[in-house]
C-alpha cells in the first residue's frame, strides 16, 4: 500500500522501527520504480548512503555530514564489517544514482543488475 505523501510501503514498513528516514526513502524508491526511473535511482542511492551511515554509526564510527559516501564506504570496508561484494554494489548504486541525478538517461533499476559484476 502506497500513499502519495509520506510514502508508506508494506514491503519496507519494517524499516520504520529502526530508521524513519530509511523507511521513507525505501517507500519512495518503490513508488518511483515503474513510473520514474531517474527518481527511483536517486532514491536508491540516498537509501544506500543512509544504510551505510547507519552501519557506520552502529560500528561506532562517527563522520561529519560533509564526509562523502565514498569515504564512509571505504572506512567500513577497511574495518571489515562491509563485505567487498556489498561494497561493490553500493558503489555502483551510488554511481548510477549520481548519473540519474545529473540528468543522464536512466533505465531504472534494470540498470543495476546488468552492470553489477556477478559474485
N, C-alpha and C positions, 0 to 999 in steps of 0.2 A: 504494500500500500504506500503510495507516494503522495505527499502533499506539496503543493507548489511553493508555499512559503515555509521556510524552516523544514526542508525536506526530511521526511522520515521514511525509513525503509525497513520492512520486516526482515530483510536479509542482513542488515547491518545494525539493527537496533541493539544487539548485544554489546556493541562498542560503547554505547552511551554511558553505561555504568563505569567504564574506565576513563573515557575522554569524550566530552560533548562535541568538541571541535572535530575530532576524528570521525565520529559518527555522522556529523553533518556533511563533511567532505565526501565520505563514502556514499551517503544518500544522494548528494549532488552528482557524483560520478555515475551512479546508477541511473539517475533521472536523465542525464545527457547521453547515455550510451547509444541509443538509437537515433536521437534527433540532432545532436550537435557534436560531431567528432572532436573538433578542436577544444570545445569547452570540457568535454569528457577527459581528454588527455591532460589538460591544465589541472583539473580537479584530481586526477590520479597522481600527478606529480606532487601536488600540495599534500595529498594524503600520504604519499611515500615519505615526504620530508617530515610531516608530523609524526609518523611512526618512528622514523629514525631518531628524531629528537626525544621522543618518549622513551625509546630504548636507551639512549644515552643518559637520560635522567635516571632511569632505573639502575643503570650501571654506575651511578654517582659521578658521571661526567657532566660538568656544567659548562655551557657555552653561552656567550653573549648572543643576542639575536642577530648581530651582524656577521657571525661566523657562517660561512657558506655550507650548503647542503653537502658539497664535496668534502669539505674539511671534517664535518661530523661523520660522514660515511667512512672516511679514511681512518679517523680515530677509532671508530668501532671495529673496523676490520683489523687494525693493527693490535688491538687489545683482545681480539678473539671472539667476542660474543656474536659477531655477524659473519656467517659463513660466506665464503667467496662467491658462491652461486647467487645467494641473496643479494650481495653487494652488486654484482654484475647486473642483475635485473633492476635494482633500484637506480643504478647509474643510467641504464637505458631508459627507464621511465622518466627520469629527470631530463635527459636529452630530448626525447620525443615530446615531452610536455613543454619544454622551453621552446622548441621549434613551433609547436602549435600556438603558444602564447605570442610568439613573434610574427604570427600570421602565415607561417608555412602551411602548405596544403597538408591536411591530415586525413588519414583513412580511419581514424578512430582506433579503438582497442585492437582491431585486427592488425594494426601496425606493430603492436608489441610482440606477439608470439613469432611473427615472421623474422624479426630482427634479433631476437634473443637466442644466443647460441644454445644448442641442445646440451643438456648437462647430465 
